[in-house]
Amino acid sequence: MKEMEQRILKDGNVRAGNVLKVDTFLNHQLDVELLDHVGAEFYRLYKDAGVNKILTIEASGIAIACMTARHFDVPVVFAKKAKSRNLDGELYTSLVKSFTYGKEYNVTVSQKFLGPDDTVLILDDFLADGKAMDGLLDICNQAGAKVAGAGICIEKGFQPGGARLRGQGVRIESLAIVEEMDDTTGTIRFREQ
Amino acid sequence: MKEMEQRILKDGNVRAGNVLKVDTFLNHQLDVELLDHVGAEFYRLYKDAGVNKILTIEASGIAIACMTARHFDVPVVFAKKAKSRNLDGELYTSLVKSFTYGKEYNVTVSQKFLGPDDTVLILDDFLADGKAMDGLLDICNQAGAKVAGAGICIEKGFQPGGARLRGQGVRIESLAIVEEMDDTTGTIRFREQ
């Protein structure tokens, strides 16, 4: 998606430690018009996949999921990272090791919101090592739900998650794939798609 | 907003400890069509207030904020609850004591996303004791931003936050105000608006 690549080049910042900061439009401040275009693009890619539910993980993924769900006219379910008093009943749980937060956490989804009748589109802002995606796929597997595929705003193509998941047969559609980036020069090169 | 009240009566569940579960449509599974109507209603209420930014707090608030921002055509900024590697630079920080999670946490917003030129609409799913709202108002105050008011999906009118904040002169618009609820009978009574 050219618009995503152009926006990353315009407003993204490469930092040391493989960090790509996109907080002006994707994960702290949110450009809702851009997210609407993101949603339209995921709809174009997955409209024939029988999707009846969108699954994401808090927090930034919720914005992308809502703005995409409008195009599909399906509900969103977002996995939670912390144990809340509002979560009760039977839960699906999967342990995830986060790069961004530097710790392990459980992702949880109430069993009543995911089951064998569901065909799920999984959405997230980033795909790097793929640990969060592993957790969401694990939860879909526990639920017996079918996974249509995943939609990612920015894939770090130089980290192993995307190749590994595609190798496992998961359909991954990334709107921008960063092939390499350099925090000393600030340059970003995208994979041709 | 009758649609919100009716949905709470249909799908909400009253639990012991003043918990109103609305996880089927508002804070775990998300009914995006309902949220679009919520956004339209907040726009109707605040369209003449000069709002140029919507502020919320992760996680559920993000869904409401995005679906409302579409109507205003303004960006969303969501306050973060945890220290992330993606947060750097100068931050506004305020300490909040959470009822839902049973602990204290810092809410943080990058200073580059909020300043004296902003007129802010603060959105959240619930208002009860008002602790999260205090934190967001404190951050707006630190930023020198003007607060147009707050939009709340469900106010627990039997808890003190709403009355206290209105007493401080903050405009609070709640789509449904629960006057009383009973976990033994499951009954919910709304305040007339």
Interface residues (C-beta under 8 A of the other chain):
Chain A: R15 G17 V19 K21 D23 T24 N27 H28 Q29 L30 D31 V32 E33 L35 D36 E58 A59 S60 I62 A63 A65 C66 M67 A69 R70 D73 V74 P75 V76 V77 F78 K80 A82 K83 S84 R85 N86 L87 D88 F99 T100 Y101 G102 V109 S110 K112 F113
Chain B: R15 G17 V19 K21 D23 T24 N27 H28 Q29 L30 D31 V32 E33 L35 D36 E58 A59 S60 I62 A63 A65 C66 M67 A69 R70 D73 V74 P75 V76 V77 F78 K80 A82 K83 S84 R85 N86 L87 D88 F99 T100 Y101 G102 V109 S110 K112 F113
